[in-house]
């Protein structure tokens, strides 16, 4: 609301101070395109995304420059129109299966139900795997991470992260839990050698112009980025109306 009011009051380009920082609110669509697309190489990502590297590594969301360009080219085929149609069908199938498990007259925790549905969709489209057995563990780890992430955005967070204080220890434990699950799925797929047509297969098989492929670390960073993005885009149960 505050930023909308700034735009209405001060126009398409508004300047403000945020403590010692100089900030600009850009509202004109042409200028936004210049910043995000046409001249995006002139800009770096926000402090929030810079700090997100402690969780997401050098995934598409956080990486910069030539490395980001390379990774984007490697990942892009996974979002071809035909593949997106398949993902949509998987989403519908997961949603139908979830709805069929809900009985009339029974009270449900819809935050938990939507988390499980989101993770089921991400697991099926990203890993061609049923992660329902891990859903509660993944959901708990993500909830812990999101609740503690603000701590890592505080001033001097680089120093705070090195201290064995409870918030940092809880964050690292939750992050390690997600890492173990993602690396396990990567190892299982590499061992099987299967191309199941999912996002994980695309990441493992993708090659750049030098025929180089992603390391397990790079695959994990991209997979974790998509896993976290799927959770963030999950339905907010506070906005849900059940007929």
C-alpha positions as CSV (number, residue, x, y, z in Angstrom):
1,X,0.0,0.0,0.0
2,X,2.8,2.4,0.8
3,X,4.6,1.8,-2.5
4,X,1.3,2.2,-4.4
5,X,0.8,5.5,-2.7
6,X,4.3,6.6,-3.6
7,X,3.6,5.8,-7.3
8,X,0.3,7.7,-7.2
9,X,1.7,10.7,-5.5
10,X,5.1,11.0,-7.1
11,X,4.6,9.5,-10.6
12,X,6.4,6.8,-12.5
13,X,9.8,7.4,-11.0
14,X,10.0,8.2,-7.3
15,X,13.1,8.7,-5.2
16,X,13.3,7.9,-1.5
17,X,15.8,7.2,1.3
18,X,15.8,4.0,3.2
19,X,18.2,4.8,6.0
20,X,21.6,5.2,4.3
21,X,20.4,3.7,1.0
22,X,19.1,5.6,-2.0
23,X,16.0,3.9,-3.5
24,X,13.8,4.4,-6.5
25,X,10.3,3.2,-7.2
26,X,9.8,2.5,-10.9
27,X,6.2,2.1,-12.0
28,X,6.2,2.8,-15.8
29,X,6.1,-0.6,-17.7
30,X,8.6,0.6,-20.4
31,X,11.1,1.5,-17.8
32,X,10.5,-1.7,-15.9
33,X,11.2,-3.7,-19.1
34,X,14.4,-1.7,-19.6
35,X,15.6,-2.7,-16.1
36,X,14.5,-6.3,-16.1
37,X,15.0,-7.2,-19.8
38,X,16.6,-4.7,-22.2
39,X,19.4,-3.5,-19.9
40,X,19.3,-6.1,-17.2
41,X,23.0,-6.5,-17.4
42,X,23.4,-3.0,-15.9
43,X,21.7,-4.1,-12.6
44,X,22.4,-6.5,-9.9
45,X,19.9,-8.4,-7.8
46,X,18.6,-7.3,-4.5
47,X,20.1,-7.9,-1.1
48,X,17.3,-10.4,-0.3
49,X,18.3,-12.5,-3.3
50,X,22.0,-12.1,-2.5
51,X,21.4,-13.4,1.0
52,X,19.2,-16.2,-0.5
53,X,22.3,-17.8,-1.8
54,X,22.8,-19.3,1.7
55,X,19.8,-21.5,0.8
56,X,19.6,-21.6,-3.0
57,X,23.2,-21.4,-4.0
58,X,23.8,-20.2,-7.5
59,X,20.4,-21.1,-8.9
60,X,18.6,-19.1,-11.6
61,X,17.0,-16.9,-9.0
62,X,20.2,-15.8,-7.4
63,X,23.0,-16.1,-10.0
64,X,24.3,-13.2,-12.1
65,X,26.2,-12.4,-15.3
66,X,27.6,-15.0,-17.6
67,X,26.9,-17.9,-15.2
68,X,23.2,-16.9,-15.1
69,X,23.1,-16.7,-18.9
70,X,24.6,-20.2,-19.2
71,X,22.3,-21.7,-16.6
72,X,19.2,-20.1,-18.2
73,X,20.1,-21.6,-21.6
74,X,20.5,-25.0,-20.0
75,X,17.3,-24.9,-18.1
76,X,15.1,-23.2,-20.8
77,X,14.2,-26.4,-22.7
78,X,12.4,-27.7,-19.6
79,X,9.9,-24.9,-20.0
80,X,9.0,-25.6,-23.7
81,X,5.3,-25.3,-24.5
82,X,4.8,-29.1,-24.9
83,X,6.4,-29.7,-21.5
84,X,4.4,-27.1,-19.8
85,X,1.2,-28.8,-21.1
86,X,2.4,-32.1,-19.5
87,X,3.1,-30.3,-16.2
88,X,-0.4,-28.8,-16.3
89,X,-1.9,-32.3,-16.7
90,X,0.2,-33.5,-13.8
91,X,-1.1,-30.6,-11.7
92,X,-4.7,-31.5,-12.5
93,X,-4.0,-35.2,-11.6
94,X,-2.5,-34.2,-8.3
95,X,-5.3,-31.8,-7.4
96,X,-7.9,-34.4,-8.3
97,X,-6.2,-37.0,-6.1
98,X,-6.0,-34.6,-3.2
99,X,-9.7,-33.6,-3.5
100,X,-10.8,-37.2,-3.6
101,X,-9.0,-37.8,-0.2
102,X,-11.1,-35.1,1.5
103,X,-14.3,-36.3,3.1
104,X,-17.4,-34.2,3.7
105,X,-17.9,-33.0,7.2
106,X,-14.3,-33.5,8.2
107,X,-12.2,-30.6,9.5
108,X,-8.8,-30.2,7.7
109,X,-5.8,-28.0,8.3
110,X,-5.7,-26.5,4.9
111,X,-2.2,-25.0,5.3
112,X,-1.0,-28.6,5.7
113,X,-3.2,-29.9,2.9
114,X,-2.1,-27.2,0.5
115,X,1.6,-27.7,1.4
116,X,1.2,-31.4,0.7
117,X,-0.6,-30.7,-2.6
118,X,2.0,-28.2,-3.7
119,X,4.9,-30.6,-2.9
120,X,3.1,-33.4,-4.6
121,X,2.9,-31.3,-7.8
122,X,6.5,-30.2,-7.5
123,X,7.7,-33.7,-6.8
124,X,5.8,-35.1,-9.8
125,X,6.8,-32.4,-12.3
126,X,10.3,-31.9,-11.1
127,X,11.4,-35.4,-10.0
128,X,8.7,-37.7,-11.4
129,X,8.6,-39.0,-7.9
130,X,6.0,-39.3,-5.2
131,X,7.4,-37.2,-2.3
132,X,4.3,-37.7,-0.1
133,X,6.4,-39.7,2.3
134,X,8.7,-36.7,2.6
135,X,6.0,-34.1,2.4
136,X,5.7,-33.4,6.1
137,X,9.5,-33.3,6.6
138,X,10.0,-31.0,3.6
139,X,7.1,-28.8,4.7
140,X,8.4,-28.5,8.2
141,X,11.9,-27.7,6.9
142,X,10.6,-25.0,4.6
143,X,8.4,-23.5,7.3
144,X,11.5,-23.3,9.6
145,X,13.6,-21.7,6.8
146,X,11.0,-19.1,5.9
147,X,10.5,-18.2,9.6
148,X,14.2,-17.7,10.2
149,X,15.2,-16.1,6.9
150,X,14.5,-12.6,8.1
151,X,17.3,-13.1,10.7
152,X,19.7,-13.6,7.9
153,X,18.7,-10.3,6.3
154,X,19.6,-8.3,9.4
155,X,22.6,-5.9,9.4
156,X,25.8,-7.8,9.9
157,X,24.0,-11.1,9.0
158,X,27.3,-12.4,7.4
159,X,28.8,-12.3,10.9
160,X,25.6,-13.6,12.6
161,X,25.6,-16.6,10.3
162,X,29.0,-17.7,11.6
163,X,27.8,-17.8,15.2
164,X,26.4,-21.0,16.8
165,X,23.2,-19.2,18.0
166,X,19.8,-21.1,18.0
167,X,18.3,-19.3,14.9
168,X,21.3,-20.1,12.8
169,X,21.6,-23.7,14.0
170,X,17.8,-24.2,13.2
171,X,18.2,-22.7,9.8
172,X,21.2,-24.9,8.9
173,X,19.5,-28.0,10.2
174,X,16.4,-27.3,8.0
175,X,18.6,-26.5,5.0
176,X,20.6,-29.7,5.4
177,X,17.4,-31.7,5.6
178,X,16.3,-30.3,2.2
179,X,19.8,-30.9,0.7
180,X,19.7,-34.6,1.8
181,X,16.3,-35.1,0.1
182,X,17.3,-33.4,-3.2
183,X,20.7,-35.0,-3.4
184,X,19.1,-38.4,-2.8
185,X,16.7,-37.9,-5.7
186,X,19.6,-36.8,-7.9
187,X,21.7,-39.8,-7.0
188,X,18.8,-42.2,-7.6
189,X,18.2,-40.7,-11.1
190,X,21.9,-40.8,-12.0
191,X,22.1,-44.4,-10.9
192,X,19.1,-45.4,-13.0
193,X,20.2,-43.4,-16.1
194,X,16.5,-42.9,-17.0
195,X,15.2,-39.9,-19.0
196,X,11.7,-39.6,-17.6
197,X,11.0,-36.3,-19.3
198,X,10.7,-34.4,-16.1
199,X,12.6,-31.3,-15.0
200,X,15.3,-33.3,-13.2
201,X,16.1,-35.3,-16.3
202,X,16.4,-32.0,-18.3
203,X,18.8,-30.6,-15.8
204,X,20.9,-33.8,-15.7
205,X,21.1,-34.2,-19.5
206,X,21.4,-30.5,-20.5
207,X,24.7,-29.6,-22.2
208,X,26.2,-26.2,-23.1
209,X,28.0,-25.3,-26.3
210,X,31.2,-27.0,-24.9
211,X,29.2,-30.2,-24.2
212,X,29.7,-29.6,-20.5
213,X,26.9,-30.7,-18.1
214,X,25.9,-29.4,-14.7
215,X,27.5,-30.8,-11.6
216,X,25.4,-32.3,-8.9
217,X,25.7,-29.0,-7.0
218,X,24.4,-27.0,-9.9
219,X,21.5,-29.4,-10.4
220,X,20.7,-29.3,-6.7
221,X,20.8,-25.5,-6.7
222,X,18.3,-25.3,-9.6
223,X,16.1,-28.1,-8.3
224,X,16.0,-26.5,-4.8
225,X,15.2,-23.1,-6.4
226,X,12.2,-24.6,-8.2
227,X,11.2,-26.6,-5.1
228,X,11.2,-23.4,-3.0
229,X,9.5,-21.4,-5.8
230,X,6.8,-24.1,-5.9
231,X,6.2,-23.8,-2.2
232,X,6.2,-20.0,-2.3
233,X,3.6,-20.1,-5.1
234,X,1.4,-22.5,-3.2
235,X,-2.1,-21.5,-2.4
236,X,-2.5,-19.2,0.7
237,X,-5.1,-21.1,2.8
238,X,-6.2,-17.8,4.3
239,X,-7.6,-16.8,0.9
240,X,-9.3,-20.2,0.3
241,X,-13.0,-20.6,0.2
242,X,-14.4,-24.1,0.2
243,X,-17.8,-24.6,-1.3
